[in-house]
Amino acid sequence: MRTRPAWSTAFDAGSLPQVERIAPLEAVTREWAWGEGTGDGVKVAVIDSGVDADHPAVGGGVEYAAVIEQGDEMVIETTQHTDDFGHGTACAGIIRRLAPGCAITSVKVLGPGLKGHGAVFGAGLRWAIENGMQVCNLSLGTTKRDFYAMLHELVDEAYFNGIPLVTAANNMPFPSYPSTYSSVISVAAHGVPDDELFYFNPTPPVEFGALGIDVRVAWLNREWITATGNSFAAPHLTGLVARLLGERPNLSVVQVKAILRALADNVR
């Protein structure tokens, strides 16, 4: 018998999966996509500086994983940790506002001053991929080419596992990784004060725009600040993706991106 080419067994008659058809993109509406859904039970990883679960904007219900660098090894600690800066709490608060039913896991990879190492970032992202997260918020990145290949491999792994990665573009006018990779949901800021209004950009690498200018966000010590940055645009899309997956959990990453494009406020 002739040897089958590699990867072809997925299309055998006995193993061919049946895939749910989605509506034609022209017919997709927000009511169809998430309606009154709250992202109930969807596991969202906030890969950042930590999350203060006691902040009223977050409202508890946070699980924890911190990446600790010990020599050449990365150790994951799952005991409760604090936010060293406020940035992760701000992102988690935005996500919770949009998807109050989601389950947030704080994956801590940044320390004071939002300082971190690419290898620690990579270890946190790998942990999220391997531990059942359904969408990841990455309001961080690196401009160092040394980490380009390693992060690209992880982004591909997330894509093939059906995990959308919502990434903030660099605030400076040069590329950062992984926001420039084609399979992520890359986001920059607009200034229209509407949490659910977002735009599609037909000339990537940044594909979407969401509220990120003069945003009231949660911060340290249960306080609030007004902040600007692409970091705060990304969690707005993450919250909407969590709501979408709460209603339609079997969507692939490419379907999620196509639905967001169809629902963007500048698409007519």
C-alpha positions in Angstrom: 0.0 0.0 0.0 1.3 3.5 -0.9 2.5 5.5 2.1 0.3 8.4 2.9 1.9 11.8 3.0 2.6 13.3 6.4 -0.3 15.3 7.9 -2.9 13.8 5.6 -4.5 11.4 8.2 -6.6 14.3 9.5 -8.6 14.2 6.3 -9.4 10.4 6.4 -13.1 9.6 6.1 -13.1 8.0 9.5 -11.4 10.9 11.3 -12.6 13.9 9.4 -14.0 16.4 11.9 -17.3 18.1 11.4 -16.9 21.9 11.7 -19.7 24.2 12.7 -20.6 26.6 9.9 -20.6 30.3 10.8 -22.9 32.8 9.3 -21.7 34.7 6.1 -19.5 37.5 7.3 -22.0 40.0 5.9 -24.6 38.6 8.2 -22.5 38.6 11.4 -23.8 41.0 14.0 -22.7 41.6 17.6 -26.0 40.1 18.8 -25.0 36.9 16.9 -21.4 37.0 18.1 -21.9 37.7 21.9 -25.2 39.3 22.5 -25.6 39.7 26.3 -22.8 37.2 27.0 -20.4 38.0 29.8 -17.5 35.6 28.8 -18.8 33.2 31.5 -16.0 30.8 32.4 -13.6 31.7 29.6 -10.1 31.5 30.9 -8.2 34.7 30.2 -4.5 35.1 30.9 -3.2 38.6 31.7 0.6 38.2 31.0 1.9 41.3 32.7 3.1 42.8 36.0 0.7 40.9 38.2 -3.0 41.6 39.1 -4.4 43.1 42.3 -7.5 40.9 42.8 -8.7 43.1 45.6 -9.1 46.2 43.4 -12.9 46.8 42.9 -12.4 46.9 39.2 -11.1 43.3 39.3 -13.4 42.0 42.0 -11.5 38.9 43.0 -11.7 35.6 41.4 -8.1 35.7 40.1 -5.7 32.7 39.8 -2.0 33.1 39.7 1.2 32.0 38.0 4.5 33.9 38.4 7.6 33.1 36.4 10.7 33.1 38.6 14.1 33.0 37.0 16.4 30.8 39.0 19.7 30.6 37.2 19.1 28.9 33.8 15.7 27.6 34.9 12.2 29.1 34.9 10.1 28.2 37.9 6.4 28.8 38.0 4.9 29.8 41.4 1.1 29.6 41.6 0.7 31.3 45.0 -1.0 34.7 45.2 1.2 37.5 44.1 0.9 41.3 43.9 1.1 43.8 41.1 4.5 45.4 41.1 3.5 48.4 38.9 -0.2 48.7 38.3 -0.2 47.9 34.6 -1.5 44.3 34.9 -4.3 45.4 37.2 -5.3 48.1 34.7 -5.5 45.5 31.9 -7.4 43.1 34.1 -9.9 45.8 35.2 -10.7 46.6 31.5 -11.2 43.0 30.7 -13.4 42.4 33.7 -15.5 45.5 32.8 -16.2 44.1 29.3 -16.4 40.4 30.2 -17.4 40.2 33.9 -18.0 36.5 33.8 -14.5 35.5 32.6 -11.9 33.7 34.7 -8.7 35.8 34.9 -5.3 34.2 35.5 -2.5 36.6 36.3 0.7 35.4 34.6 3.4 37.6 36.2 6.5 38.2 34.0 7.3 41.8 34.7 8.7 43.4 37.8 9.0 47.0 39.2 9.2 49.6 36.4 7.7 47.1 34.0 11.2 45.5 33.6 11.4 42.0 32.4 13.5 39.5 30.4 12.4 38.0 27.1 13.1 34.5 28.4 10.7 35.1 31.3 8.1 36.5 29.0 8.4 33.4 26.8 8.1 31.1 29.8 4.9 32.8 30.9 3.4 32.6 27.4 4.3 28.9 27.2 2.7 28.3 30.6 -0.5 29.9 29.4 -0.6 27.9 26.3 0.0 24.6 28.1 -2.4 25.3 31.0 -5.8 25.7 29.4 -6.0 29.5 28.8 -8.5 30.3 26.0 -7.3 33.9 25.3 -4.2 35.8 26.3 -3.8 39.5 26.8 -0.2 40.6 25.9 0.1 44.3 26.6 3.8 44.0 26.4 6.5 43.0 23.9 10.1 43.2 23.1 12.1 45.0 20.3 15.1 42.7 20.7 15.6 40.5 17.6 17.2 37.9 19.9 13.7 36.8 20.9 12.1 37.0 17.5 12.3 33.3 16.7 11.5 32.0 20.2 8.3 34.2 20.4 7.3 33.3 16.9 7.4 29.6 17.7 5.2 30.2 20.8 2.8 32.4 18.8 2.4 29.6 16.2 1.9 27.1 19.0 -0.9 29.2 20.4 -2.4 29.6 17.0 -2.4 25.9 16.3 -4.0 25.3 19.7 -6.8 27.7 19.0 -5.7 30.3 21.5 -6.1 34.0 20.4 -3.3 36.2 21.5 -4.3 39.9 21.8 -1.2 42.0 21.6 -0.6 45.7 22.1 1.5 47.5 19.4 4.6 49.4 20.5 3.9 52.9 21.7 7.0 54.0 19.8 7.2 54.0 16.0 9.1 50.8 15.5 8.1 47.2 15.6 7.9 45.0 18.7 7.3 41.3 19.1 4.9 39.5 19.1 2.6 42.3 17.9 3.9 42.3 14.4 3.3 38.5 13.8 0.4 37.8 11.4 -1.5 35.3 13.6 -1.9 37.6 16.6 -4.7 40.1 17.1 -2.6 43.3 17.1 -4.2 46.5 18.6 -3.4 50.2 18.9 -5.2 53.0 20.5 -8.0 55.3 19.4 -9.5 58.1 21.5 -13.2 57.7 21.2 -14.6 57.2 24.8 -16.5 54.0 24.1 -15.4 50.7 25.5 -17.0 48.6 22.8 -16.1 50.7 19.7 -13.3 49.3 17.7 -11.9 49.7 14.2 -10.3 47.5 11.6 -7.1 48.6 9.9 -6.7 47.2 6.3 -3.0 48.0 6.2 -1.4 45.9 9.0 0.7 45.0 10.9 -1.6 46.7 13.5 -5.0 45.3 12.6 -7.4 46.8 15.1 -7.9 50.0 17.1 -9.6 50.2 20.4 -10.0 52.7 23.2 -6.6 53.5 24.7 -6.3 57.3 25.0 -7.3 59.0 28.2 -8.7 55.8 29.7 -9.7 55.6 33.4 -8.0 52.5 34.6 -7.5 50.6 37.9 -4.1 51.0 39.5 -2.1 50.2 42.7 -3.6 50.5 46.2 -7.2 50.3 44.9 -6.7 53.7 43.1 -7.5 54.9 39.6 -5.6 56.9 37.1 -6.2 58.2 33.6 -3.7 56.6 31.2 -2.9 56.5 27.5 -1.2 53.7 25.6 -1.7 50.8 23.3 -1.4 48.7 26.4 -4.9 49.7 27.4 -6.4 49.3 23.9 -5.5 45.6 23.8 -7.6 44.5 26.8 -10.7 46.1 25.3 -10.4 43.6 22.4 -9.5 40.8 24.8 -12.7 41.4 26.7 -14.8 41.2 23.6 -13.0 38.1 22.4 -13.7 36.5 25.8 -17.4 37.3 25.3 -17.3 35.8 21.8 -15.7 32.6 23.0 -18.1 32.4 25.9 -20.9 32.1 23.3 -19.0 30.3 20.6 -16.2 28.3 22.2 -15.1 26.3 19.2 -14.0 29.1 17.0 -10.5 29.0 15.5 -8.2 32.0 15.8 -8.7 32.8 12.1 -12.5 32.8 12.6 -12.1 35.1 15.7 -10.1 37.6 13.6 -12.6 37.4 10.7 -15.5 38.0 13.0 -13.8 41.0 14.7 -13.1 42.4 11.2 -16.8 42.0 10.2 -18.0 43.7 13.4 -15.5 46.6 13.4 -17.3 50.0 13.5 -15.6 51.3 10.3 -16.7 48.3 8.2 -19.7 49.0 6.0 
